Every structure is written in C-alpha cells, then in structure tokens.
C-alpha cells in the first residue's frame, strides 16, 4: 500500500523520475477506470477508496485531441509500431514498421490499445515530451509509469478522455 504523496523513485536516470503519485480523488467512476484530463495533461487510475493514482502524460496536439469513452482492447510489451495513414502522410520518410525495443519506436516499453480508433496509451522514448501536447491523439507516459499502469489494469478496463 502506498501512502498519499509523491512516489519518489528514480529508475535509470533523472529523466526517468516517476511522475505518479497517489492523490485524493472523489468521483462516481468505478475502481479501475482510467480518466485522462487532457487540459491537465494528467491520467488518473481510480482506486475506489477516494483516491487515484495520478500520472503526468503527454496528450494530443491541438486539432489532434479527442474526448470520449473507450476500453483497453490489448496490452503489448515492447510492441512494434507502424505509423497510421495520417502520420505517414505527414512524415512520409517514416518506415512502414519500427521494431519493438528500437530507440526510435514511439510506443516505448508498453502499449495498451483502445477501442474505437487508432489510439493507445503507451510509453515513450522521449521523456521530455511528458506534460506536453505532443501526439496525434495517443496518451504518452514515461516508460516506468506505463509499466506500472500496465500491471494495474486489464483488457476491458474503461478509459474516459475528457477536456
């Protein structure tokens, strides 16, 4: 059990400082629900006891953001990535597939795909992007934080993305 407050652990380098903390959180959402507040660039994992685990995240750039409800449809460790058509159109020099574990793979160490589109909650090999509006609609997390969240949720878990 974690006490309310910042989890202070460093994994690897200072840039891997964990961005998660247990915070008071009153909501009518069920335990295990993930709530992303785009404007805050925060992801909350509802605990059901008046708290949530809060993670700093990167979210969609202006005009690339979305709101709605989805479910986790898959969980992947060190996944390969193929750029969706919109990204490939904007960056035609990208290869069709970037192997999992590659330093230039934008999914990082873990990814959880979401129903209803080409979006995922995933790690990143660019930790400096956390806390920014950086993606085409995916939710980015530090690799250590996505590994933590990955272990806490299951396929079928509800994800709510709000402004």
C-alpha positions as CSV (number, residue, x, y, z in Angstrom):
1,X,0.0,0.0,0.0
2,X,1.3,3.5,-0.9
3,X,0.8,6.5,1.4
4,X,-0.7,9.6,-0.2
5,X,2.1,11.7,-1.6
6,X,4.7,11.5,-4.2
7,X,6.3,8.2,-5.0
8,X,10.0,9.1,-5.0
9,X,11.9,6.6,-7.0
10,X,14.4,7.1,-9.8
11,X,14.8,4.4,-12.4
12,X,17.9,4.7,-14.5
13,X,18.4,8.4,-15.0
14,X,16.9,11.6,-13.6
15,X,14.8,11.9,-16.7
16,X,13.1,8.7,-15.6
17,X,11.8,10.3,-12.4
18,X,8.4,8.7,-11.8
19,X,5.6,11.0,-12.5
20,X,3.0,9.2,-10.5
21,X,1.5,9.9,-7.1
22,X,-1.5,8.8,-5.0
23,X,-3.9,11.6,-4.6
24,X,-7.3,12.2,-3.0
25,X,-9.9,11.8,-5.8
26,X,-13.6,11.7,-5.3
27,X,-15.6,10.6,-8.3
28,X,-18.5,8.5,-9.4
29,X,-16.3,6.4,-11.7
30,X,-15.7,2.8,-10.8
31,X,-12.5,1.5,-9.4
32,X,-10.1,0.5,-12.2
33,X,-11.4,3.2,-14.6
34,X,-8.7,5.4,-16.3
35,X,-9.6,9.1,-16.6
36,X,-7.4,11.3,-18.8
37,X,-7.9,15.0,-18.3
38,X,-6.4,16.5,-21.5
39,X,-6.2,20.1,-20.3
40,X,-4.3,19.0,-17.2
41,X,-2.1,16.5,-19.1
42,X,-2.8,14.0,-16.3
43,X,-4.1,10.4,-16.2
44,X,-5.9,9.1,-13.2
45,X,-6.4,5.5,-12.2
46,X,-9.4,5.4,-9.9
47,X,-8.8,3.3,-6.8
48,X,-12.4,3.3,-5.5
49,X,-11.5,4.4,-2.0
50,X,-11.5,8.2,-2.6
51,X,-8.0,8.1,-4.1
52,X,-6.5,7.8,-7.6
53,X,-3.0,7.1,-8.9
54,X,-2.2,10.2,-10.9
55,X,0.4,10.2,-13.7
56,X,1.8,13.0,-15.8
57,X,1.2,12.3,-19.5
58,X,1.6,13.9,-23.0
59,X,-1.7,14.2,-24.9
60,X,-2.8,15.1,-28.4
61,X,-1.6,18.3,-30.1
62,X,-4.3,21.0,-30.8
63,X,-6.6,19.6,-33.5
64,X,-5.5,16.0,-32.7
65,X,-7.2,15.7,-29.3
66,X,-10.3,13.6,-28.7
67,X,-12.8,13.1,-25.9
68,X,-14.9,10.1,-25.2
69,X,-15.1,6.7,-23.7
70,X,-13.1,3.6,-24.8
71,X,-11.9,0.3,-23.5
72,X,-8.5,-1.3,-23.4
73,X,-8.5,-3.9,-26.2
74,X,-5.0,-5.1,-26.0
75,X,-1.8,-5.0,-23.9
76,X,1.6,-5.3,-25.5
77,X,5.2,-5.4,-24.3
78,X,7.8,-3.7,-26.5
79,X,5.4,-3.6,-29.4
80,X,6.4,-2.9,-33.0
81,X,4.8,0.2,-34.5
82,X,3.5,1.1,-37.9
83,X,2.6,4.7,-38.4
84,X,-1.1,5.2,-39.1
85,X,-2.0,6.7,-42.5
86,X,-2.3,10.3,-41.2
87,X,1.2,10.2,-39.6
88,X,2.7,8.5,-42.7
89,X,1.1,11.2,-44.9
90,X,2.7,13.9,-42.7
91,X,6.0,12.2,-42.4
92,X,6.5,10.0,-45.5
93,X,10.1,9.2,-44.6
94,X,9.0,7.0,-41.7
95,X,9.5,3.3,-42.3
96,X,6.4,1.1,-42.5
97,X,7.3,-0.7,-39.3
98,X,9.6,0.2,-36.4
99,X,10.6,-2.9,-34.4
100,X,9.7,-3.1,-30.7
101,X,12.6,-2.2,-28.5
102,X,14.1,0.2,-31.0
103,X,15.1,3.6,-29.6
104,X,13.1,5.3,-32.3
105,X,9.9,3.4,-31.6
106,X,7.4,5.9,-30.3
107,X,5.5,3.3,-28.2
108,X,8.3,2.8,-25.7
109,X,8.2,-0.3,-23.5
110,X,4.5,-0.9,-23.2
111,X,1.3,-0.1,-25.1
112,X,-2.4,-0.6,-24.4
113,X,-4.6,-0.2,-27.5
114,X,-8.0,1.5,-27.2
115,X,-11.3,0.6,-28.8
116,X,-12.8,2.9,-31.4
117,X,-9.7,4.0,-33.3
118,X,-6.0,4.1,-33.8
119,X,-5.2,5.4,-30.3
120,X,-3.3,3.9,-27.4
121,X,-1.9,4.6,-24.0
122,X,1.8,3.9,-24.4
123,X,5.3,4.6,-23.1
124,X,7.8,6.9,-24.8
125,X,11.5,7.0,-25.6
126,X,11.2,10.8,-25.4
127,X,10.6,11.5,-21.7
128,X,10.9,15.3,-22.3
129,X,7.5,15.1,-24.1
130,X,5.7,14.2,-20.9
131,X,3.5,17.1,-19.8
132,X,3.1,18.5,-23.3
133,X,0.6,18.4,-26.2
134,X,2.7,16.2,-28.4
135,X,0.9,13.3,-30.1
136,X,-1.6,12.6,-32.8
137,X,-4.2,11.6,-30.1
138,X,-2.4,8.9,-28.2
139,X,-1.7,9.2,-24.5
140,X,2.1,9.0,-23.7
141,X,3.6,8.1,-20.4
142,X,7.1,7.6,-19.0
143,X,8.2,4.0,-19.6
144,X,8.3,3.3,-15.9
145,X,4.8,4.7,-15.4
146,X,3.2,2.8,-18.3
147,X,4.8,-0.4,-16.9
148,X,3.1,0.4,-13.6
149,X,-0.3,1.2,-15.1
150,X,0.0,-1.8,-17.4
151,X,0.3,-4.1,-14.4
152,X,-2.7,-2.5,-12.6
153,X,-5.3,-2.7,-15.4
154,X,-6.8,-5.4,-17.6
155,X,-8.1,-5.7,-21.1
156,X,-11.7,-4.4,-21.0
157,X,-10.9,-1.6,-18.5
158,X,-12.8,1.6,-19.1
159,X,-10.9,4.7,-20.3
160,X,-12.5,8.1,-20.3
161,X,-10.8,11.0,-22.0
162,X,-12.1,14.4,-21.1
163,X,-11.1,18.0,-21.8
